[in-house]
Amino acid sequence: MSYDIVVIGGGPGGYVAALRAIQHGLKTALVEGHKIGGTCLNYGCIPTKAFYKSGTLFSEMKHAEDFGILTESLSLDVEKLQAQKNKTVTDLTSGVEQLLVAGGVDIYKGMASFENEQVIRVDLSDGDSLELEGKSYIIATGSSVFTPDMKGIDHPKVISSKELLDVKALPENLVILGGGVVAMEFASIFADFGSKVEVIVRSRILKGFDSDMVKRASAYLKKKGVSIRTKTNVLEIREGASSAEVIIDGKRGEEALCADLVLNAMGRRPEFTGLNLAAAGIETEKGAIQVDDHFRTGKKHIYAIGDVNGRYMLAHAASHQGIQVVDAIAGMGKSHDIKLGDKTLSKMDIIPSCVFISPELAGVGLTEDEAKEEGIPVKVSKFPFTANGKAMTMQKTEGLVKLIALESGQIAGAQILGAHASDLIHEIALAITGEMKVDDILTTVHAHPTLSESILEAALGLEMGALHLAPPKGKKR
């Protein structure tokens, strides 16, 4: 069979690329070796957020009396928790598959490998095999869990996030290895469920965020019972008297932590096992498929998007890369460059990052730490949710909006810690990609009462000062 585009991988990068290709009228095939939706929809973003909702709701209901609501005998039913999560996943993945079928995408369920740069072999899940020929290929095979070289890492109590999402009973003691987004989200979720959570990280948590924001987020996590051991090494995982023992070496010296489960959340790596890239002349570098700024491999008709190219391991980045690549193949590619001060950047690099801890943490664009490291003069303004009316009515006053602008007034970045931070951050993403200035936010009416007013107030802080915040001592309005 011959196609205009053959997409290998059906996750957020691959299936979005296939849907976009159909919009352009291109004959499209999608090869998926496991489940449509990939890791994100089946074992990552979506089921994790279903757990997150249950955890935050369970935690909030413990304080329902603050809102005049009386509750008794509050408990968590793990079986129903799993049923709710599984229904969400099934509804979403089946909906995506129906969209693909309705659009006319030919779906091949099986494993792909290159015969040469023009032809792939697909070993179908039913045992048969066939060959497909594509004028263009998009590799979107995602990533897999990174397993460190660590003594005892193969202990049966050591699991990945996939297994943790399928637990039949909540662990009393959960030890999490790693301090990235996955690690911290599960730390927050299982602390809300009532587990005792220990996070072990070699350096610091959430490296992509400003240190002051991480410090605040850590304080909130510790308040709910999460123990965060930074600058700590894992020496060994071994069998204990009644559970696994994680032997660590940190600020307090050597210790043994008891764990009913140990979550390996030490990162992910690009996954292209079995693709036979060499047959197509595709090169890799540092464990990822090598691509140019247009996501082309060394073969101009073969592209690699999402986690597999190692640039941004985020589902929404993969989706947008897929759209850009298909538009280019269809001859409708557009320039995505913007100016940020003296730098020329691609809009594709202005990617919001969201961490679903409680309260949420989100960021986009330049951080204050990066500005200091690169010697870029910036103006920084912070506005706390304690001074926001909507946050007060919700009793969600933890956190703040941190807004960063260049000396010219151009919006360069933001980080938000607080309720609905993952939704609020997109106003700043739009401001950055639109090359907007502080005045553009100030002259945009923000509805009242909303959390987004905190962005307006932070913008005011970059000029004459926030209105709903007392000025610093000794400073008059």
C-alpha positions as a LaTeX table, in Angstrom:
\begin{tabular}{lrrr}
\hline
Residue & $x$ (\AA) & $y$ (\AA) & $z$ (\AA) \\
\hline
Met1 & 0.00 & 0.00 & 0.00 \\
Ser2 & 1.19 & 3.51 & $-0.83$ \\
Tyr3 & 0.39 & 6.65 & 1.18 \\
Asp4 & 1.15 & 10.35 & 1.16 \\
Ile5 & 2.02 & 10.15 & 4.86 \\
Val6 & 2.74 & 7.16 & 7.09 \\
Val7 & 2.71 & 8.01 & 10.79 \\
Ile8 & 4.51 & 5.58 & 13.11 \\
Gly9 & 3.11 & 5.88 & 16.63 \\
Gly10 & $-0.40$ & 6.77 & 17.77 \\
Gly11 & 0.25 & 9.00 & 20.78 \\
Pro12 & $-0.52$ & 12.74 & 21.05 \\
Gly13 & 2.09 & 13.51 & 18.40 \\
Gly14 & 1.16 & 10.76 & 15.96 \\
Tyr15 & $-2.62$ & 10.79 & 16.10 \\
Val16 & $-2.79$ & 14.61 & 15.93 \\
Ala17 & $-0.46$ & 14.53 & 12.90 \\
Ala18 & $-2.72$ & 11.95 & 11.24 \\
Leu19 & $-5.84$ & 14.02 & 11.89 \\
Arg20 & $-4.11$ & 17.12 & 10.49 \\
Ala21 & $-3.03$ & 15.18 & 7.41 \\
Ile22 & $-6.62$ & 14.19 & 6.70 \\
Gln23 & $-7.65$ & 17.86 & 6.92 \\
His24 & $-5.14$ & 18.54 & 4.15 \\
Gly25 & $-6.63$ & 15.75 & 2.02 \\
Leu26 & $-3.54$ & 13.54 & 2.28 \\
Lys27 & $-3.88$ & 9.76 & 2.12 \\
Thr28 & $-2.69$ & 8.72 & 5.58 \\
Ala29 & $-1.75$ & 5.56 & 7.45 \\
Leu30 & $-1.15$ & 5.26 & 11.17 \\
Val31 & 0.85 & 2.37 & 12.62 \\
Glu32 & 0.51 & 1.75 & 16.36 \\
Gly33 & 2.06 & $-1.22$ & 18.16 \\
His34 & 0.01 & $-1.01$ & 21.33 \\
Lys35 & $-2.90$ & 1.36 & 21.99 \\
Ile36 & $-4.10$ & 4.51 & 20.25 \\
Gly37 & $-3.34$ & 7.45 & 22.53 \\
Gly38 & 0.11 & 6.27 & 23.50 \\
Thr39 & 1.54 & 6.62 & 26.98 \\
Cys40 & $-0.12$ & 9.99 & 27.59 \\
Leu41 & $-3.73$ & 8.93 & 27.16 \\
Asn42 & $-3.36$ & 5.37 & 28.46 \\
Tyr43 & $-0.72$ & 5.46 & 31.20 \\
Gly44 & 0.37 & 9.05 & 31.73 \\
Cys45 & $-1.26$ & 12.46 & 31.48 \\
Ile46 & $-4.92$ & 11.44 & 31.47 \\
Pro47 & $-5.08$ & 8.67 & 34.13 \\
Thr48 & $-2.73$ & 10.69 & 36.34 \\
Lys49 & $-5.05$ & 13.70 & 36.18 \\
Ala50 & $-8.01$ & 11.48 & 36.98 \\
Phe51 & $-6.14$ & 10.41 & 40.12 \\
Tyr52 & $-5.20$ & 14.03 & 40.76 \\
Lys53 & $-8.84$ & 15.10 & 40.72 \\
Ser54 & $-9.80$ & 12.34 & 43.14 \\
Gly55 & $-6.90$ & 13.20 & 45.44 \\
Thr56 & $-7.53$ & 16.94 & 45.56 \\
Leu57 & $-11.27$ & 16.41 & 46.03 \\
Phe58 & $-10.65$ & 13.93 & 48.85 \\
Ser59 & $-8.30$ & 16.40 & 50.52 \\
Glu60 & $-10.71$ & 19.31 & 50.11 \\
Met61 & $-13.63$ & 17.32 & 51.52 \\
Lys62 & $-11.69$ & 16.87 & 54.74 \\
His63 & $-12.11$ & 20.63 & 55.15 \\
Ala64 & $-15.68$ & 20.83 & 53.82 \\
Glu65 & $-16.91$ & 22.20 & 57.15 \\
Asp66 & $-15.05$ & 25.43 & 56.34 \\
Phe67 & $-17.67$ & 25.94 & 53.62 \\
Gly68 & $-20.60$ & 24.96 & 55.83 \\
Ile69 & $-20.79$ & 21.41 & 54.48 \\
Leu70 & $-20.91$ & 18.60 & 57.04 \\
Thr71 & $-19.40$ & 15.25 & 56.10 \\
Glu72 & $-19.17$ & 12.01 & 58.03 \\
Ser73 & $-17.29$ & 8.74 & 57.51 \\
Leu74 & $-15.14$ & 10.08 & 54.69 \\
Ser75 & $-13.15$ & 7.29 & 53.03 \\
Leu76 & $-11.50$ & 6.38 & 49.73 \\
Asp77 & $-12.79$ & 3.43 & 47.68 \\
Val78 & $-9.84$ & 2.31 & 45.54 \\
Glu79 & $-12.00$ & 0.07 & 43.36 \\
Lys80 & $-14.26$ & 2.98 & 42.42 \\
Leu81 & $-11.22$ & 5.23 & 42.02 \\
Gln82 & $-9.85$ & 2.80 & 39.45 \\
Ala83 & $-13.22$ & 2.47 & 37.71 \\
Gln84 & $-13.50$ & 6.25 & 37.30 \\
Lys85 & $-9.96$ & 6.49 & 35.96 \\
Asn86 & $-10.42$ & 3.59 & 33.56 \\
Lys87 & $-13.69$ & 4.98 & 32.19 \\
Thr88 & $-12.04$ & 8.34 & 31.51 \\
Val89 & $-9.19$ & 6.66 & 29.66 \\
Thr90 & $-11.47$ & 4.36 & 27.66 \\
Asp91 & $-13.85$ & 7.15 & 26.66 \\
Leu92 & $-10.99$ & 9.35 & 25.48 \\
Thr93 & $-8.94$ & 6.74 & 23.62 \\
Ser94 & $-11.99$ & 5.24 & 21.89 \\
Gly95 & $-13.09$ & 8.76 & 20.94 \\
Val96 & $-9.71$ & 9.45 & 19.34 \\
Glu97 & $-9.81$ & 6.18 & 17.40 \\
Gln98 & $-13.31$ & 7.00 & 16.15 \\
Leu99 & $-12.06$ & 10.40 & 14.95 \\
Leu100 & $-9.26$ & 8.72 & 13.01 \\
Val101 & $-11.57$ & 6.17 & 11.41 \\
Ala102 & $-14.19$ & 8.80 & 10.59 \\
Gly103 & $-11.51$ & 10.95 & 8.98 \\
Gly104 & $-10.37$ & 8.13 & 6.74 \\
Val105 & $-7.04$ & 7.26 & 8.39 \\
Asp106 & $-6.01$ & 3.64 & 7.77 \\
Ile107 & $-4.94$ & 2.22 & 11.15 \\
Tyr108 & $-2.49$ & $-0.68$ & 11.26 \\
Lys109 & $-2.07$ & $-2.29$ & 14.68 \\
Gly110 & 1.41 & $-3.70$ & 14.78 \\
Met111 & 5.13 & $-2.95$ & 15.00 \\
Ala112 & 6.86 & $-1.01$ & 12.23 \\
Ser113 & 10.44 & $-1.32$ & 11.00 \\
Phe114 & 12.17 & 0.30 & 8.04 \\
Glu115 & 13.12 & $-1.93$ & 5.13 \\
Asn116 & 14.74 & 1.10 & 3.49 \\
Glu117 & 14.09 & 4.83 & 3.41 \\
Gln118 & 10.91 & 4.38 & 1.33 \\
Val119 & 9.31 & 1.21 & 2.71 \\
Ile120 & 8.38 & $-0.07$ & 6.16 \\
Arg121 & 7.40 & $-3.55$ & 7.24 \\
Val122 & 4.53 & $-3.85$ & 9.71 \\
Asp123 & 4.29 & $-7.00$ & 11.83 \\
Leu124 & 0.60 & $-6.98$ & 12.67 \\
Ser125 & $-0.74$ & $-8.01$ & 16.07 \\
Asp126 & $-2.74$ & $-10.83$ & 14.41 \\
Gly127 & 0.49 & $-12.47$ & 13.21 \\
Asp128 & 0.44 & $-11.31$ & 9.60 \\
Ser129 & 2.81 & $-8.76$ & 8.08 \\
Leu130 & 2.69 & $-6.27$ & 5.22 \\
Glu131 & 4.67 & $-3.49$ & 3.61 \\
Leu132 & 3.72 & 0.17 & 3.39 \\
Glu133 & 5.30 & 2.84 & 1.23 \\
Gly134 & 5.12 & 6.49 & 2.16 \\
Lys135 & 6.02 & 9.66 & 0.30 \\
Ser136 & 6.65 & 11.08 & 3.79 \\
Tyr137 & 7.09 & 9.45 & 7.18 \\
Ile138 & 6.50 & 10.86 & 10.65 \\
Ile139 & 8.12 & 8.93 & 13.50 \\
Ala140 & 6.20 & 9.55 & 16.73 \\
Thr141 & 7.09 & 6.53 & 18.87 \\
Gly142 & 7.43 & 8.47 & 22.13 \\
Ser143 & 9.53 & 7.43 & 25.10 \\
Ser144 & 9.92 & 4.71 & 27.71 \\
Val145 & 10.82 & 4.65 & 31.40 \\
Phe146 & 14.50 & 5.16 & 32.12 \\
Thr147 & 15.84 & 2.47 & 34.44 \\
Pro148 & 19.00 & 3.58 & 36.27 \\
Asp149 & 21.94 & 1.33 & 36.98 \\
Met150 & 21.17 & 0.87 & 40.66 \\
Lys151 & 21.59 & $-2.08$ & 43.00 \\
Gly152 & 18.19 & $-3.66$ & 43.62 \\
Ile153 & 16.33 & $-1.67$ & 40.95 \\
Asp154 & 14.84 & $-4.99$ & 39.78 \\
His155 & 13.22 & $-5.59$ & 43.19 \\
Pro156 & 9.55 & $-6.61$ & 42.72 \\
Lys157 & 8.41 & $-3.65$ & 44.83 \\
Val158 & 10.02 & $-1.20$ & 42.38 \\
Ile159 & 7.40 & $-0.13$ & 39.84 \\
Ser160 & 6.82 & 2.48 & 37.14 \\
Ser161 & 4.02 & 5.03 & 37.01 \\
Lys162 & 2.03 & 2.61 & 34.83 \\
Glu163 & 1.86 & 0.02 & 37.61 \\
Leu164 & 1.22 & 2.65 & 40.29 \\
Leu165 & $-1.86$ & 3.79 & 38.37 \\
Asp166 & $-3.26$ & 0.26 & 38.63 \\
Val167 & $-2.81$ & $-0.31$ & 42.37 \\
Lys168 & $-5.50$ & $-2.38$ & 44.06 \\
Ala169 & $-4.65$ & $-0.98$ & 47.49 \\
Leu170 & $-2.99$ & 2.25 & 48.55 \\
Pro171 & 0.60 & 1.89 & 49.79 \\
Glu172 & 1.06 & 2.95 & 53.40 \\
Asn173 & 4.65 & 3.94 & 52.62 \\
Leu174 & 5.59 & 5.12 & 49.14 \\
Val175 & 9.19 & 5.99 & 48.22 \\
Ile176 & 9.64 & 7.94 & 44.98 \\
Leu177 & 12.97 & 8.04 & 43.15 \\
Gly178 & 13.37 & 11.26 & 41.18 \\
Gly179 & 12.31 & 14.88 & 41.45 \\
Gly180 & 10.80 & 15.69 & 38.06 \\
Val181 & 7.20 & 16.34 & 37.09 \\
Val182 & 6.07 & 12.70 & 37.25 \\
Ala183 & 7.70 & 12.18 & 40.64 \\
Met184 & 6.20 & 15.29 & 42.21 \\
Glu185 & 2.72 & 14.75 & 40.80 \\
Phe186 & 2.53 & 11.26 & 42.27 \\
Ala187 & 3.98 & 12.55 & 45.54 \\
Ser188 & 1.17 & 15.10 & 45.80 \\
Ile189 & $-1.55$ & 12.67 & 44.70 \\
Phe190 & $-0.64$ & 9.85 & 47.09 \\
Ala191 & $-0.10$ & 12.25 & 49.98 \\
Asp192 & $-3.67$ & 13.45 & 49.38 \\
Phe193 & $-4.79$ & 9.81 & 49.35 \\
Gly194 & $-3.19$ & 9.38 & 52.78 \\
Ser195 & 0.07 & 7.56 & 52.00 \\
Lys196 & 3.32 & 8.48 & 53.69 \\
Val197 & 5.49 & 9.73 & 50.82 \\
Glu198 & 9.29 & 10.08 & 50.68 \\
Val199 & 10.87 & 11.71 & 47.60 \\
Ile200 & 14.55 & 10.95 & 46.97 \\
Val201 & 16.38 & 13.17 & 44.48 \\
Arg202 & 20.08 & 13.54 & 43.72 \\
Ser203 & 20.01 & 17.32 & 43.29 \\
Arg204 & 16.80 & 19.40 & 43.51 \\
Ile205 & 13.22 & 18.93 & 42.43 \\
Leu206 & 11.55 & 20.54 & 39.38 \\
Lys207 & 14.70 & 21.92 & 37.79 \\
Gly208 & 12.91 & 23.82 & 35.03 \\
Phe209 & 11.31 & 26.25 & 37.48 \\
Asp210 & 12.74 & 29.19 & 39.41 \\
Ser211 & 14.29 & 28.21 & 42.71 \\
Asp212 & 12.07 & 30.57 & 44.71 \\
Met213 & 8.90 & 29.05 & 43.22 \\
Val214 & 10.17 & 25.51 & 43.87 \\
Lys215 & 10.94 & 26.48 & 47.47 \\
Arg216 & 7.33 & 27.62 & 47.94 \\
Ala217 & 5.93 & 24.55 & 46.22 \\
Ser218 & 8.11 & 22.32 & 48.42 \\
Ala219 & 6.74 & 24.01 & 51.52 \\
Tyr220 & 3.16 & 23.25 & 50.48 \\
Leu221 & 4.03 & 19.64 & 49.70 \\
Lys222 & 5.79 & 19.22 & 53.04 \\
Lys223 & 2.75 & 20.69 & 54.78 \\
Lys224 & 0.63 & 17.84 & 53.42 \\
Gly225 & 3.20 & 15.30 & 54.63 \\
Val226 & 5.58 & 14.78 & 51.69 \\
Ser227 & 9.18 & 14.35 & 52.79 \\
Ile228 & 11.60 & 15.64 & 50.13 \\
Arg229 & 15.20 & 14.42 & 50.45 \\
Thr230 & 17.35 & 16.55 & 48.11 \\
Lys231 & 21.05 & 15.93 & 47.42 \\
Thr232 & 20.53 & 12.30 & 48.36 \\
Asn233 & 21.76 & 9.13 & 46.67 \\
Val234 & 20.14 & 5.70 & 46.65 \\
Leu235 & 22.73 & 3.07 & 47.58 \\
Glu236 & 20.57 & $-0.03$ & 47.36 \\
Ile237 & 17.04 & $-1.39$ & 47.33 \\
Arg238 & 16.71 & $-4.63$ & 49.24 \\
Glu239 & 14.26 & $-6.90$ & 51.00 \\
Gly240 & 13.29 & $-5.76$ & 54.50 \\
Ala241 & 11.51 & $-7.51$ & 57.35 \\
Ser242 & 8.00 & $-6.68$ & 56.10 \\
Ser243 & 8.58 & $-4.48$ & 53.05 \\
Ala244 & 11.29 & $-3.23$ & 50.73 \\
Glu245 & 14.11 & $-1.16$ & 52.19 \\
Val246 & 15.60 & 1.78 & 50.32 \\
Ile247 & 19.10 & 2.55 & 51.58 \\
Ile248 & 19.95 & 6.21 & 51.06 \\
Asp249 & 22.91 & 8.47 & 51.74 \\
Gly250 & 22.08 & 12.13 & 52.23 \\
Lys251 & 22.39 & 15.10 & 54.54 \\
Arg252 & 21.68 & 12.92 & 57.59 \\
Gly253 & 24.07 & 10.19 & 56.54 \\
Glu254 & 23.05 & 6.66 & 55.68 \\
Glu255 & 19.42 & 5.66 & 56.37 \\
Ala256 & 17.02 & 2.82 & 55.59 \\
Leu257 & 13.50 & 3.75 & 54.43 \\
Cys258 & 10.66 & 1.22 & 54.54 \\
Ala259 & 8.57 & 1.10 & 51.38 \\
Asp260 & 5.47 & $-0.87$ & 50.43 \\
Leu261 & 6.16 & 0.40 & 46.89 \\
Val262 & 9.08 & 2.21 & 45.26 \\
Leu263 & 8.24 & 4.37 & 42.25 \\
Asn264 & 10.98 & 4.70 & 39.67 \\
Ala265 & 10.38 & 8.23 & 38.34 \\
Met266 & 13.94 & 9.07 & 37.35 \\
Gly267 & 13.04 & 10.10 & 33.83 \\
Arg268 & 12.20 & 8.78 & 30.40 \\
Arg269 & 14.21 & 8.16 & 27.25 \\
Pro270 & 13.32 & 8.26 & 23.53 \\
Glu271 & 11.93 & 4.95 & 22.34 \\
Phe272 & 12.65 & 3.63 & 18.85 \\
Thr273 & 13.48 & 0.00 & 19.55 \\
Gly274 & 12.86 & $-2.22$ & 16.52 \\
Leu275 & 12.41 & 0.60 & 14.01 \\
Asn276 & 15.64 & $-0.41$ & 12.21 \\
Leu277 & 16.58 & 3.23 & 11.69 \\
Ala278 & 19.91 & 2.29 & 10.10 \\
Ala279 & 18.10 & 0.77 & 7.11 \\
Ala280 & 16.58 & 4.17 & 6.39 \\
Gly281 & 19.82 & 6.05 & 7.03 \\
Ile282 & 18.43 & 7.85 & 10.08 \\
Glu283 & 20.96 & 8.98 & 12.65 \\
Thr284 & 20.65 & 9.28 & 16.41 \\
Glu285 & 22.52 & 11.45 & 18.87 \\
Lys286 & 22.63 & 11.14 & 22.67 \\
Gly287 & 19.90 & 8.51 & 22.56 \\
Ala288 & 17.44 & 10.54 & 20.45 \\
Ile289 & 16.62 & 10.74 & 16.75 \\
Gln290 & 18.55 & 13.65 & 15.26 \\
Val291 & 16.35 & 16.33 & 13.66 \\
Asp292 & 16.74 & 19.87 & 12.35 \\
Asp293 & 14.66 & 22.90 & 13.34 \\
His294 & 11.84 & 21.63 & 11.12 \\
Phe295 & 11.92 & 18.18 & 12.77 \\
Arg296 & 13.40 & 16.55 & 9.66 \\
Thr297 & 15.86 & 13.70 & 10.03 \\
Gly298 & 18.84 & 13.39 & 7.68 \\
Lys299 & 16.32 & 12.06 & 5.15 \\
Lys300 & 14.23 & 15.04 & 4.09 \\
His301 & 11.00 & 13.04 & 3.75 \\
Ile302 & 11.30 & 11.44 & 7.20 \\
Tyr303 & 10.44 & 13.45 & 10.30 \\
Ala304 & 10.60 & 12.69 & 14.04 \\
Ile305 & 8.31 & 14.47 & 16.50 \\
Gly306 & 7.67 & 14.41 & 20.23 \\
Asp307 & 9.63 & 12.54 & 22.87 \\
Val308 & 11.56 & 10.50 & 20.31 \\
Asn309 & 13.55 & 13.54 & 19.15 \\
Gly310 & 14.49 & 14.35 & 22.76 \\
Arg311 & 13.70 & 18.07 & 22.61 \\
Tyr312 & 10.63 & 18.47 & 24.79 \\
Met313 & 9.11 & 15.44 & 26.47 \\
Leu314 & 5.63 & 16.94 & 26.69 \\
Ala315 & 2.47 & 15.70 & 24.99 \\
His316 & 1.39 & 19.17 & 23.85 \\
Ala317 & 4.82 & 19.79 & 22.31 \\
Ala318 & 4.47 & 16.57 & 20.31 \\
Ser319 & 1.02 & 17.56 & 19.07 \\
His320 & 2.16 & 20.96 & 17.85 \\
Gln321 & 5.26 & 19.53 & 16.22 \\
Gly322 & 2.98 & 17.11 & 14.39 \\
Ile323 & 0.77 & 19.93 & 13.09 \\
Gln324 & 3.79 & 21.95 & 11.96 \\
Val325 & 5.33 & 18.99 & 10.14 \\
Val326 & 2.11 & 18.04 & 8.32 \\
Asp327 & 1.51 & 21.65 & 7.29 \\
Ala328 & 5.04 & 21.74 & 5.85 \\
Ile329 & 4.49 & 18.46 & 3.97 \\
Ala330 & 1.27 & 19.89 & 2.55 \\
Gly331 & 3.16 & 22.97 & 1.34 \\
Met332 & 1.45 & 25.27 & 3.83 \\
Gly333 & 4.23 & 25.72 & 6.35 \\
Lys334 & 4.45 & 29.10 & 8.06 \\
Ser335 & 7.21 & 31.03 & 9.77 \\
His336 & 6.97 & 30.64 & 13.54 \\
Asp337 & 9.81 & 32.97 & 14.53 \\
Ile338 & 9.42 & 35.77 & 17.07 \\
Lys339 & 11.77 & 38.36 & 18.51 \\
Leu340 & 12.38 & 38.36 & 22.24 \\
Gly341 & 14.73 & 41.24 & 22.87 \\
Asp342 & 17.85 & 40.59 & 20.78 \\
Lys343 & 17.03 & 36.91 & 20.32 \\
Thr344 & 15.12 & 35.20 & 17.53 \\
Leu345 & 13.09 & 32.28 & 18.84 \\
Ser346 & 10.59 & 29.85 & 17.41 \\
Lys347 & 7.07 & 29.90 & 18.79 \\
Met348 & 7.47 & 26.14 & 18.99 \\
Asp349 & 9.96 & 26.72 & 21.82 \\
Ile350 & 7.49 & 28.76 & 23.91 \\
Ile351 & 6.00 & 25.73 & 25.60 \\
Pro352 & 4.00 & 25.91 & 28.83 \\
Ser353 & 5.04 & 23.40 & 31.47 \\
Cys354 & 2.45 & 22.36 & 34.06 \\
Val355 & 2.93 & 20.34 & 37.22 \\
Phe356 & $-0.26$ & 18.95 & 38.72 \\
Ile357 & 0.70 & 19.11 & 42.35 \\
Ser358 & $-1.58$ & 20.80 & 44.85 \\
Pro359 & $-1.44$ & 23.75 & 44.43 \\
Glu360 & $-0.54$ & 23.59 & 40.75 \\
Leu361 & 2.72 & 24.97 & 39.34 \\
Ala362 & 3.01 & 26.24 & 35.78 \\
Gly363 & 5.58 & 28.19 & 33.81 \\
Val364 & 6.38 & 29.46 & 30.34 \\
Gly365 & 9.19 & 31.42 & 28.72 \\
Leu366 & 12.24 & 32.90 & 30.39 \\
Thr367 & 12.79 & 32.22 & 34.10 \\
Glu368 & 14.44 & 34.63 & 36.49 \\
Asp369 & 17.20 & 32.08 & 37.18 \\
Glu370 & 17.92 & 31.81 & 33.44 \\
Ala371 & 17.98 & 35.59 & 33.08 \\
Lys372 & 20.58 & 35.85 & 35.85 \\
Glu373 & 22.72 & 33.07 & 34.34 \\
Glu374 & 22.63 & 34.68 & 30.88 \\
Gly375 & 23.06 & 38.24 & 32.14 \\
Ile376 & 19.72 & 39.41 & 30.73 \\
Pro377 & 18.31 & 42.46 & 32.58 \\
Val378 & 14.68 & 41.80 & 33.54 \\
Lys379 & 11.95 & 43.25 & 35.69 \\
Val380 & 10.11 & 40.88 & 38.02 \\
Ser381 & 6.76 & 41.32 & 39.73 \\
Lys382 & 4.94 & 39.00 & 42.10 \\
Phe383 & 1.32 & 39.10 & 43.18 \\
Pro384 & 0.04 & 36.69 & 45.86 \\
Phe385 & $-3.28$ & 34.90 & 45.69 \\
Thr386 & $-3.89$ & 35.98 & 49.28 \\
Ala387 & $-4.91$ & 39.35 & 47.80 \\
Asn388 & $-7.22$ & 37.90 & 45.13 \\
Gly389 & $-10.95$ & 37.92 & 45.85 \\
Lys390 & $-11.79$ & 34.76 & 43.88 \\
Ala391 & $-8.99$ & 32.84 & 45.58 \\
Met392 & $-10.31$ & 33.95 & 48.95 \\
Thr393 & $-13.84$ & 32.72 & 48.18 \\
Met394 & $-12.36$ & 29.36 & 47.13 \\
Gln395 & $-10.06$ & 29.29 & 50.17 \\
Lys396 & $-7.25$ & 28.68 & 47.67 \\
Thr397 & $-4.93$ & 31.51 & 48.61 \\
Glu398 & $-1.68$ & 29.51 & 48.45 \\
Gly399 & 0.80 & 30.72 & 45.87 \\
Leu400 & 1.37 & 33.66 & 43.56 \\
Val401 & 1.80 & 34.94 & 40.03 \\
Lys402 & 5.38 & 35.79 & 39.03 \\
Leu403 & 5.69 & 37.87 & 35.88 \\
Ile404 & 8.97 & 38.57 & 34.05 \\
Ala405 & 9.54 & 41.31 & 31.47 \\
Leu406 & 12.52 & 42.66 & 29.61 \\
Glu407 & 13.60 & 46.24 & 30.30 \\
Ser408 & 11.76 & 47.22 & 27.11 \\
Gly409 & 8.53 & 46.04 & 28.73 \\
Gln410 & 8.21 & 42.98 & 26.49 \\
Ile411 & 6.70 & 40.01 & 28.33 \\
Ala412 & 9.38 & 37.32 & 28.60 \\
Gly413 & 8.02 & 34.70 & 30.98 \\
Ala414 & 5.88 & 33.79 & 33.95 \\
Gln415 & 5.50 & 31.21 & 36.65 \\
Ile416 & 2.31 & 30.62 & 38.56 \\
Leu417 & 1.87 & 28.62 & 41.75 \\
Gly418 & $-1.72$ & 28.21 & 42.81 \\
Ala419 & $-5.19$ & 26.99 & 41.91 \\
His420 & $-5.75$ & 26.59 & 38.15 \\
Ala421 & $-2.19$ & 27.65 & 37.34 \\
Ser422 & $-2.25$ & 25.23 & 34.40 \\
Asp423 & $-5.12$ & 27.22 & 32.86 \\
Leu424 & $-3.90$ & 30.72 & 33.76 \\
Ile425 & $-0.43$ & 30.29 & 32.23 \\
His426 & $-1.76$ & 30.42 & 28.68 \\
Glu427 & $-2.45$ & 34.14 & 28.85 \\
Ile428 & 1.30 & 34.63 & 29.23 \\
Ala429 & 2.13 & 32.06 & 26.54 \\
Leu430 & $-0.04$ & 34.05 & 24.14 \\
Ala431 & 1.58 & 37.31 & 25.26 \\
Ile432 & 5.08 & 35.94 & 24.58 \\
Thr433 & 4.28 & 34.46 & 21.17 \\
Gly434 & 2.46 & 37.69 & 20.27 \\
Glu435 & 5.54 & 39.75 & 21.24 \\
Met436 & 3.32 & 41.72 & 23.62 \\
Lys437 & 4.37 & 44.21 & 26.25 \\
Val438 & 3.21 & 44.86 & 29.79 \\
Asp439 & 0.88 & 47.57 & 28.52 \\
Asp440 & $-0.99$ & 45.01 & 26.40 \\
Ile441 & $-1.98$ & 43.17 & 29.59 \\
Leu442 & $-2.80$ & 46.41 & 31.41 \\
Thr443 & $-5.14$ & 47.53 & 28.64 \\
Thr444 & $-6.96$ & 44.17 & 28.53 \\
Val445 & $-10.04$ & 44.03 & 30.77 \\
His446 & $-9.92$ & 41.07 & 33.16 \\
Ala447 & $-13.26$ & 39.86 & 34.54 \\
His448 & $-14.02$ & 40.11 & 38.26 \\
Pro449 & $-13.91$ & 38.07 & 40.40 \\
Thr450 & $-11.42$ & 35.75 & 38.68 \\
Leu451 & $-8.01$ & 34.32 & 39.43 \\
Ser452 & $-6.76$ & 35.91 & 36.20 \\
Glu453 & $-6.95$ & 39.31 & 37.89 \\
Ser454 & $-3.75$ & 38.28 & 39.65 \\
Ile455 & $-1.98$ & 38.39 & 36.27 \\
Leu456 & $-3.26$ & 41.93 & 35.75 \\
Glu457 & $-2.08$ & 42.91 & 39.22 \\
Ala458 & 1.36 & 41.37 & 38.59 \\
Ala459 & 1.55 & 43.39 & 35.37 \\
Leu460 & 0.65 & 46.54 & 37.31 \\
Gly461 & 3.52 & 45.66 & 39.63 \\
Leu462 & 5.91 & 45.96 & 36.69 \\
Glu463 & 4.86 & 49.58 & 36.26 \\
Met464 & 3.30 & 51.80 & 38.96 \\
Gly465 & 2.55 & 48.99 & 41.40 \\
Ala466 & $-0.24$ & 46.51 & 42.11 \\
Leu467 & $-3.46$ & 48.18 & 43.23 \\
His468 & $-4.61$ & 45.52 & 45.70 \\
Leu469 & $-1.29$ & 45.17 & 47.47 \\
Ala470 & 0.23 & 47.58 & 49.96 \\
Pro471 & 3.42 & 49.18 & 48.65 \\
Pro472 & 6.74 & 48.20 & 50.26 \\
Lys473 & 7.66 & 50.12 & 53.41 \\
Gly474 & 9.02 & 53.55 & 52.63 \\
Lys475 & 7.58 & 53.57 & 49.11 \\
Lys476 & 4.61 & 55.76 & 48.25 \\
Arg477 & 2.22 & 55.19 & 45.39 \\
\hline
\end{tabular}
